[in-house]
Amino acid sequence: MKAEDTNLERTAIIKGDLKFTNYGQIIRSNLFKKLIKTFVKELEVKKSHLIETLEPFKNGKGGFEESKFIDFIYLLNINTLEEIIASGYFNIKSDYKEYSPLILGFLEGFYNYWRNIQRFMIKTDAYSNDENIKRSKAHSLASNNDAFKKMVLDLYRNVHFSITGKSFNIYRQLPSGAQVAFLTDKFNFSQESKSKNESLYQVPYVWEAIFEPPVIFYTQSSKRDGVFPVKDKRILQKFYLDCDEWFAVPIKVGRLLSIVYVQKEYLALGAGLFNLFELASPEEFTKKKPDSVVFFGLDQSFFEEDEMLGFVAREDGVYYGLIPNHSEIDYFGYMKKMVLTLHNIIQIEKEALPVHGAFAKIRVGGKKSANVMLIGDSGAGKSETLEAINKLPKELACDFDILIDDMGSLHINEDGKLMAVGTEIGAFVRLDDLQPGYAYSTMDRSIFMNPNIVNARVIVPQMSYEEIAKSTRVDVVFYINNYEEISDAFPSIELFDDLDTAYSVFSEGKRMAKGTTGEVGMTTTYFANPFGAVQLKDQHEKIAKQTFKKMEETGVKIGMIRTQLGIPGFEQDGPFLAAQALIKFIDELN
């Protein structure tokens, strides 16, 4: 794996402390100069005919003088192309009819290039716990981004008019500003909360985020692979975080506190955390040590060969997840997987059972309800089955509250009851497996990842933190079977007659992989959970057997539900039939 594989020209950071009032703030900025350079390099790689646009701006050695070209763009904002050519100020030998199509093509290409880059506005502003002051600071940042967006649009339209001499017939208010804006600050940490790496506390911490929908990010990878090995090694004093290159995102993963340090080229993945997890407040993360810490985008030289997709280490009572700077891991699934792997390892240490599944309170007919846990690996049909309940006939009067979307933990309370606690306030789901139109109905608050390719994903907030972080009684536990077609021999829902059979099915973790990870075809994953359970299998197995025994003793029903999601042609009908069967099952419960 070579460092040059990583694309370092895909993230633009805009200064959020500027109030944009004139075009010179954009055209004369270092960011604009950098963007011109990288766009020209892209044209050279593609051997685009638009390179001819730059001939008048080359020096005697054939090198492109971007400063002279930027002067040309500045003048185009106030003068027509014909006037500039006639002035002879630039060495444009072509006449207007020859040169105008070239510069117009360059303008359109450059504008689209800008809009396809991941764009972030960042403002360093002192945190205040006064809610009115916080609102004021957020409104100020949003206003700056609005002014910047308007300035970019107006600049594009001015230059377009100067080239063509024509105004637009249709004005499209395309998203041209920052997709996400962050308020950051540097905080004073108590000595008890700090680790041995002092650079972690010089990094700006994000304390507020503002999204400009629709938020669409394109990453260099679209699926995750492998398992993070757990290493017995000390790592904290072996690297340094540059405060100009890294940002810290403090989050609450269920009841645990986690700090995710993100290298700036992966800010799109860091932004996804805000839709998936609850943001922790400075009052929380400056006073105590975090339960876990993630570093996303460390230099590859820090990693051994078997660690190139990331690894886990424990030092001074804190678990750390470390992930290298490489194009293969530029996928939100890796960030989520590392955060949840650390959560699960900590739960196992606490003798709770981590579960990879969805958990919901499902109501039928306004009279009956059950708290149902659906356990299965990625692509099995957990979220899809619950979402399919929304498509059932309204006269059934079905609805549900999602309490866990993908990962949680099971524990036994003081009364001997099986209880569940969640981790995420949002969902990270495949677009293809959602009911048609669902993702677009949530466009105003969703983050879309790679919507034009296989395994396109959407991150959408769904639940309140208060709901997912509390303990909720579990009534039914189903294993999600996505590979067997429903028949007389294989009904939609099947309850297990004995505990050994049930444990065997859950432990094997069998599924038909849909390409959401690096696996394809029939696979098995221990307890359908590559997030920590595999790494600590012996400890996990002891907890799992105790939990299953307690389920049997307390009357928790254990079974299997067949979604058929892994069978071609059943992508929509499979979860719908499973949802029908699930509602009927709950209705018939005593």
C-alpha positions in Angstrom: 0.0 0.0 0.0 1.5 3.3 -1.1 0.7 6.7 0.4 0.3 8.2 -3.1 -2.8 6.0 -3.6 -4.7 8.4 -1.3 -6.3 11.3 -3.1 -5.4 14.4 -1.1 -7.2 16.9 -3.4 -10.8 16.1 -2.6 -11.5 18.1 0.5 -11.9 21.9 0.6 -11.8 23.7 3.9 -13.3 27.2 3.9 -12.6 29.8 6.7 -15.8 30.2 8.7 -14.6 33.4 10.4 -14.9 35.4 7.2 -18.0 37.3 6.2 -17.9 37.1 2.4 -18.7 40.5 1.0 -16.6 40.7 -2.3 -15.5 38.4 -5.0 -11.8 39.1 -4.3 -12.1 37.2 -1.1 -12.7 34.1 -3.2 -10.6 34.7 -6.3 -7.5 35.9 -4.4 -7.7 33.1 -1.7 -5.1 30.3 -1.4 -7.9 27.8 -1.7 -8.9 29.2 -5.1 -5.3 29.0 -6.3 -5.0 25.4 -5.1 -8.2 24.4 -6.8 -7.1 25.9 -10.1 -3.8 23.9 -9.8 -5.5 20.6 -9.0 -8.2 21.1 -11.7 -5.5 21.8 -14.3 -3.6 18.6 -13.2 -6.8 16.6 -13.7 -7.3 18.0 -17.2 -3.7 17.1 -18.0 -4.2 13.5 -16.8 -7.3 13.2 -18.9 -5.6 14.9 -21.9 -8.6 17.2 -22.2 -8.9 19.6 -25.1 -9.7 22.3 -22.5 -6.0 22.5 -21.7 -5.8 24.7 -24.8 -7.6 27.4 -22.7 -4.3 27.8 -20.8 -2.0 28.5 -23.7 -2.1 32.3 -23.2 -1.0 31.9 -19.6 2.1 29.9 -20.1 5.6 31.3 -19.6 8.5 31.0 -21.9 9.3 27.5 -20.6 5.8 26.2 -21.2 4.8 26.3 -17.5 1.3 27.4 -16.5 1.3 30.7 -14.5 -1.8 30.3 -12.4 -1.4 33.8 -10.9 -1.8 35.4 -14.4 -4.8 33.2 -15.1 -6.4 34.2 -11.7 -5.9 37.8 -12.8 -7.8 37.0 -16.0 -10.7 35.4 -14.0 -10.8 38.5 -11.8 -11.1 40.8 -14.8 -13.7 38.5 -16.3 -15.9 39.2 -13.3 -16.2 42.9 -14.4 -15.2 43.0 -18.1 -16.5 41.1 -21.1 -14.2 38.5 -22.8 -14.3 40.5 -26.0 -13.0 43.6 -24.1 -10.2 41.6 -22.4 -9.1 40.0 -25.7 -9.2 43.4 -27.5 -7.1 45.0 -24.7 -4.1 42.8 -25.5 -3.3 42.6 -21.8 -3.1 38.8 -22.0 -1.4 36.9 -24.8 -4.7 35.6 -26.2 -4.0 35.1 -29.9 -7.4 33.5 -30.7 -10.3 35.7 -31.6 -13.5 35.8 -29.5 -15.3 33.1 -31.5 -12.4 30.6 -31.1 -11.6 31.3 -27.5 -15.0 31.7 -25.9 -16.1 28.0 -26.3 -12.8 27.0 -24.6 -13.0 29.3 -21.6 -16.7 28.5 -21.2 -16.0 24.8 -21.2 -13.2 25.4 -18.6 -15.6 27.5 -16.5 -18.3 24.8 -16.5 -15.8 22.1 -15.8 -14.2 24.0 -12.9 -17.5 24.8 -11.4 -18.6 21.2 -11.4 -15.2 20.2 -10.1 -15.8 22.5 -7.1 -19.2 21.2 -6.5 -18.0 17.6 -6.5 -15.3 18.3 -3.9 -16.2 17.6 -0.2 -16.7 21.2 1.2 -16.4 22.1 4.8 -16.6 25.5 6.5 -14.8 25.6 9.9 -14.9 28.4 12.4 -12.9 28.4 15.7 -15.2 30.0 18.2 -15.1 29.9 22.0 -17.6 27.3 23.4 -20.3 28.6 25.8 -22.7 26.5 27.8 -25.2 29.3 27.6 -27.9 28.1 25.1 -28.6 31.6 23.8 -25.0 32.3 23.1 -24.6 28.9 21.4 -27.6 29.6 19.1 -26.1 33.0 18.2 -22.8 31.5 17.3 -24.4 28.8 15.2 -26.6 31.4 13.4 -23.5 33.5 12.7 -21.7 30.5 11.1 -24.8 29.6 9.0 -25.0 33.2 7.8 -21.4 33.2 6.8 -22.0 30.0 4.8 -25.1 31.5 3.1 -23.1 34.6 2.1 -20.3 32.4 0.7 -22.7 30.2 -1.2 -24.3 33.3 -2.7 -20.9 34.8 -3.6 -19.9 31.6 -5.4 -23.1 31.5 -7.4 -22.9 35.2 -8.3 -19.3 34.9 -9.3 -20.1 31.9 -11.6 -23.0 33.8 -13.2 -21.0 37.0 -13.7 -18.1 35.2 -15.4 -20.6 33.2 -17.5 -22.3 36.4 -18.7 -18.9 38.0 -19.4 -18.0 35.1 -21.7 -21.3 34.6 -23.5 -23.0 38.0 -23.2 -26.2 36.2 -22.3 -28.1 35.8 -19.1 -29.6 32.5 -18.0 -33.1 31.6 -18.9 -33.4 29.3 -15.9 -31.5 30.1 -12.6 -30.7 27.0 -10.6 -29.7 27.6 -7.0 -27.2 24.7 -7.0 -25.5 23.8 -3.7 -22.2 25.7 -4.0 -21.2 26.5 -0.5 -20.0 24.3 2.3 -21.9 21.1 2.7 -21.2 21.0 6.4 -20.0 23.7 8.8 -18.3 23.1 12.1 -17.8 25.2 15.2 -14.6 24.1 16.9 -12.6 25.1 20.0 -9.6 24.0 22.0 -10.4 23.0 25.5 -8.7 22.7 28.9 -8.8 19.1 30.1 -8.6 17.9 33.6 -5.5 15.9 34.4 -7.6 12.8 35.1 -9.0 12.9 31.6 -5.7 13.1 29.7 -3.5 10.5 28.1 0.2 10.5 27.7 0.0 12.0 24.2 -0.2 15.8 24.7 -0.9 16.5 21.0 -4.4 15.1 21.4 -5.4 18.2 23.4 -4.1 20.7 20.9 -6.4 19.5 18.2 -9.6 21.5 17.6 -12.7 19.7 19.0 -16.0 20.0 17.1 -18.8 21.2 19.4 -21.5 22.1 16.9 -22.3 21.1 13.3 -24.5 22.7 10.6 -25.6 20.7 7.5 -26.7 22.1 4.2 -28.9 19.4 2.6 -28.8 17.5 0.4 -25.4 16.3 1.8 -23.8 13.9 -0.7 -20.3 12.6 -0.3 -18.3 10.3 -2.7 -15.7 8.1 -1.1 -12.9 6.1 -2.6 -14.2 2.8 -1.3 -17.8 1.5 -0.8 -17.5 -1.6 1.3 -15.6 -2.9 4.4 -13.5 -6.0 4.8 -11.6 -7.9 7.5 -11.5 -7.9 11.3 -9.5 -5.5 13.4 -6.9 -7.5 15.3 -6.4 -6.7 19.0 -2.7 -6.1 19.7 -0.8 -6.0 22.9 1.4 -2.9 22.2 1.8 0.6 23.6 1.1 3.2 20.9 0.3 6.6 22.5 3.7 8.1 22.3 4.6 6.9 18.9 2.7 9.5 16.9 1.9 13.2 16.9 -1.3 14.8 15.7 -0.8 18.1 13.8 -3.4 20.6 15.0 -3.8 21.9 11.5 -4.5 18.5 10.0 -6.7 16.8 12.6 -10.1 17.4 14.2 -11.7 15.7 17.2 -15.3 14.6 17.2 -16.5 13.6 20.8 -19.5 11.2 20.7 -21.6 9.1 23.0 -21.8 5.4 21.9 -24.7 4.3 24.0 -23.6 4.9 27.5 -19.9 5.1 26.6 -17.8 8.2 25.8 -15.6 8.0 22.6 -13.3 10.6 21.0 -12.8 10.1 17.2 -9.8 12.0 15.8 -10.2 12.5 12.1 -7.5 13.5 9.6 -8.9 16.4 7.5 -9.1 14.4 4.3 -11.7 12.1 6.0 -13.9 14.9 7.3 -16.8 13.5 5.2 -16.7 10.3 7.3 -16.4 12.4 10.5 -19.5 14.4 9.5 -21.4 11.1 9.3 -20.8 10.5 13.0 -23.2 13.4 13.8 -26.1 11.6 12.1 -25.2 8.2 13.7 -24.2 9.1 17.3 -25.0 11.6 20.0 -22.5 14.5 20.2 -20.9 14.6 23.6 -20.7 18.0 25.3 -17.4 19.6 26.6 -18.7 19.3 30.1 -18.6 15.5 29.5 -15.4 14.9 27.5 -13.1 17.3 29.4 -13.7 15.9 32.9 -13.2 12.2 32.4 -11.2 9.8 30.4 -13.0 8.5 27.3 -13.9 4.8 27.3 -12.5 4.5 23.7 -10.6 6.6 21.2 -10.3 6.2 17.4 -7.6 7.7 15.2 -8.7 7.7 11.5 -6.0 8.5 8.9 -2.7 7.9 10.6 0.4 7.7 8.5 0.8 4.2 7.0 4.4 3.8 8.3 2.9 3.4 11.8 1.2 0.1 10.8 2.4 -3.5 10.4 1.3 -5.6 7.4 -1.6 -7.3 9.2 -2.8 -3.9 10.6 -3.4 -2.1 7.2 -7.2 -2.1 7.7 -6.8 -1.0 11.3 -6.1 -2.5 14.7 -7.1 -2.2 18.4 -4.8 -1.6 21.3 -5.3 -1.0 25.0 -3.2 1.4 27.1 -3.7 2.9 30.5 -7.3 1.5 30.8 -8.5 3.0 27.5 -9.1 1.1 24.2 -7.7 2.7 21.1 -8.7 2.0 17.5 -6.1 3.0 14.9 -6.8 3.2 11.1 -4.3 4.2 8.4 -4.5 6.9 5.7 -5.3 4.8 2.7 -7.9 4.9 -0.1 -9.2 1.4 0.8 -10.5 2.5 4.1 -12.1 5.7 2.8 -15.6 4.3 3.7 -17.9 5.2 6.6 -18.3 1.5 7.3 -14.8 1.4 8.6 -15.3 4.3 11.0 -18.5 2.9 12.3 -17.0 -0.6 12.6 -14.1 0.6 14.6 -16.2 2.7 17.0 -18.6 -0.3 17.6 -15.8 -2.8 17.8 -14.3 -0.8 20.7 -17.8 -0.5 22.3 -18.3 -4.3 22.1 -14.9 -5.2 23.5 -15.7 -2.9 26.5 -19.1 -4.5 26.9 -17.6 -8.0 27.0 -15.2 -6.8 29.7 -18.2 -5.7 31.6 -19.8 -9.2 31.1 -22.6 -7.8 28.9 -23.4 -9.5 25.6 -22.9 -7.2 22.5 -25.4 -7.9 19.8 -25.3 -7.0 16.1 -29.0 -6.5 15.5 -32.0 -4.3 15.4 -34.4 -3.9 18.4 -37.8 -2.3 18.3 -41.0 -2.0 20.3 -43.7 -3.1 17.8 -47.4 -2.4 18.4 -50.2 -4.2 16.6 -53.9 -3.1 16.5 -53.4 -0.6 19.2 -53.7 -3.3 21.9 -50.7 -5.6 21.7 -47.0 -5.0 21.6 -43.7 -6.8 21.9 -40.0 -5.7 22.2 -38.3 -7.7 19.5 -34.6 -8.2 18.9 -33.5 -9.1 15.3 -29.9 -10.4 15.2 -27.9 -10.8 12.0 -24.9 -9.5 10.1 -24.8 -6.8 7.4 -27.3 -7.3 4.6 -29.4 -9.9 6.5 -32.4 -7.7 6.6 -32.7 -6.3 10.1 -33.6 -2.7 9.2 -35.3 -3.7 6.0 -37.8 -5.9 7.9 -38.7 -3.2 10.3 -39.1 -0.6 7.5 -41.4 -3.0 5.6 -43.9 -2.7 8.5 -44.6 0.8 7.2 -45.9 -0.8 3.9 -48.4 -3.1 5.6 -52.1 -2.3 5.3 -53.1 0.6 7.5 -56.1 -1.3 8.9 -53.6 -3.6 10.8 -52.7 -0.5 12.9 -49.0 -1.4 13.1 -46.3 0.9 14.2 -42.9 0.7 15.9 -40.2 2.6 17.7 -36.6 1.6 16.8 -34.5 1.4 20.0 -31.4 -0.2 18.4 -30.7 0.0 14.7 -27.5 -2.0 14.3 -25.6 -2.5 17.5 -26.4 -2.8 21.2 -25.8 -4.9 24.3 -27.9 -7.3 26.4 -27.6 -7.6 30.2 -29.6 -9.0 33.1 -31.0 -6.5 35.5 -31.5 -6.8 39.2 -34.9 -8.5 38.7 -33.4 -11.2 36.5 -34.9 -9.7 33.3 -33.2 -9.5 29.9 -32.6 -5.9 29.0 -31.2 -4.1 26.0 -29.2 -0.9 25.6 -28.5 0.7 22.2 -25.5 2.6 20.7 -26.7 4.7 17.7 -29.3 7.4 17.3 -29.2 6.9 13.5 -29.0 4.3 10.8 -26.4 3.5 8.1 -28.4 1.6 5.5 -28.2 0.5 1.9 -30.4 2.6 -0.5 -31.2 -0.5 -2.5 -32.8 -2.3 0.4 -35.1 0.6 1.5 -38.6 0.9 0.3 -38.8 3.1 -2.8 -38.7 6.8 -1.9 -38.0 6.4 1.8 -34.5 7.8 1.7 -35.6 10.8 -0.4 -38.3 11.6 2.1 -35.6 12.1 4.6 -33.3 14.0 2.3 -33.4 17.2 4.4 -31.6 15.4 7.3 -29.7 12.5 5.6 -26.1 12.1 4.5 -25.9 10.2 1.2 -22.7 8.2 0.5 -21.9 7.1 -3.1 -25.6 7.2 -4.3 -24.7 6.2 -7.9 -22.9 2.9 -7.2 -23.4 -0.6 -5.7 -23.8 -0.5 -1.9 -24.9 3.1 -1.9 -25.7 4.2 1.6 -27.6 6.8 3.6 -27.0 7.9 7.2 -30.2 9.1 8.7 -31.0 10.1 12.3 -33.9 8.2 13.7 -34.0 8.1 17.5 -33.5 10.2 20.6 -30.4 9.5 22.7 -32.6 9.1 25.8 -34.5 6.2 24.1 -31.4 4.3 22.9 -29.4 4.7 26.1 -32.0 3.4 28.6 -32.5 -0.3 29.5 -35.5 -1.8 27.8 -37.0 -5.3 28.4 -36.6 -7.9 25.6 -39.5 -10.1 24.9 -38.5 -11.9 21.7 -35.1 -12.7 20.1 -34.9 -13.7 16.4 -32.0 -14.8 14.3 -32.2 -13.2 10.8 -32.0 -15.9 8.1 -31.7 -14.2 4.6 -30.7 -17.3 2.6 -33.6 -19.8 2.8 -36.7 -19.5 0.7 -40.0 -19.7 2.6 -41.9 -23.0 2.2 -43.8 -25.5 4.3 -40.5 -26.9 5.6 -39.1 -23.4 6.1 -41.8 -21.0 7.5 -41.4 -17.3 7.8 -41.0 -17.6 11.6 -39.7 -20.6 13.5 -39.3 -20.9 17.2 -36.6 -23.2 18.6 -37.6 -26.2 20.6 -34.3 -26.5 22.6 -31.6 -24.1 23.7 -28.7 -26.0 22.1 -30.2 -25.7 18.6 -30.9 -22.0 19.2 -27.4 -21.4 20.4 -25.9 -23.3 17.5 -27.8 -21.2 14.9 -26.9 -17.8 16.5 -23.3 -18.9 17.1 -22.8 -20.0 13.5 -23.9 -16.6 12.1 -24.8 -17.9 8.7 -26.0 -15.5 5.9 -25.9 -14.9 2.2 -23.5 -11.9 1.8 -24.8 -9.2 -0.5 -21.5 -7.4 -1.2 -21.9 -4.9 1.7 -18.6 -6.1 3.0 -15.7 -7.8 1.2 -17.7 -11.1 1.3 -19.9 -12.5 -1.4 -22.0 -15.7 -1.2 -22.8 -18.0 1.7 -20.7 -17.0 4.7 -20.5 -17.5 8.5 -19.5 -15.1 11.2 -19.3 -16.0 14.8 -22.6 -14.6 16.3 -23.0 -12.5 13.2 -20.8 -10.1 14.9 -17.3 -9.2 13.5 -17.3 -6.2 15.8 -15.4 -7.5 18.9 -17.1 -10.9 19.4 -14.6 -12.7 17.1 -11.6 -11.0 18.7 -12.6 -12.1 22.3 -14.4 -15.3 21.4 -13.7 -17.2 24.6 -15.0 -14.5 26.9 -17.9 -13.8 24.6 -18.9 -17.4 24.5 -19.1 -17.7 28.2 -21.4 -14.6 28.4 -23.5 -15.7 25.5 -24.3 -19.1 27.0 -25.2 -17.5 30.3 -27.5 -15.0 28.5 -29.2 -17.7 26.5 -29.8 -19.8 29.6 -31.3 -16.8 31.3 -33.6 -16.1 28.3 -35.0 -19.7 28.5 -35.5 -19.4 32.3 -37.4 -16.0 32.0 -39.6 -16.9 29.1 -37.9 -14.8 26.4 -39.0 -16.4 23.1 -36.0 -17.5 20.8 -36.5 -18.1 17.1 -35.6 -17.5 13.5 -37.2 -15.2 11.0 -36.6 -15.6 7.3 -36.2 -12.4 5.2 -35.1 -14.0 1.9 -33.1 -10.8 1.3 -30.1 -12.7 0.0 -32.2 -14.5 -2.6 -32.3 -12.7 -6.0 -35.7 -11.3 -6.7 -36.8 -11.1 -3.1 -35.0 -7.8 -2.2 -38.4 -6.0 -1.6 -40.9 -8.9 -1.2 -38.7 -10.9 1.2 -38.6 -8.3 4.0 -42.3 -7.5 3.4 -43.3 -11.1 3.9 -41.1 -11.3 7.0 -42.8 -8.1 8.3 -46.3 -9.7 7.7 -45.3 -12.8 9.6 -43.8 -10.8 12.5 -47.0 -8.7 12.9 -49.1 -11.9 12.9 -46.7 -13.5 15.4 -47.0 -10.6 17.8 -50.8 -10.5 17.4 -51.0 -14.1 18.4 -48.8 -13.8 21.5 -50.6 -14.2 24.8 
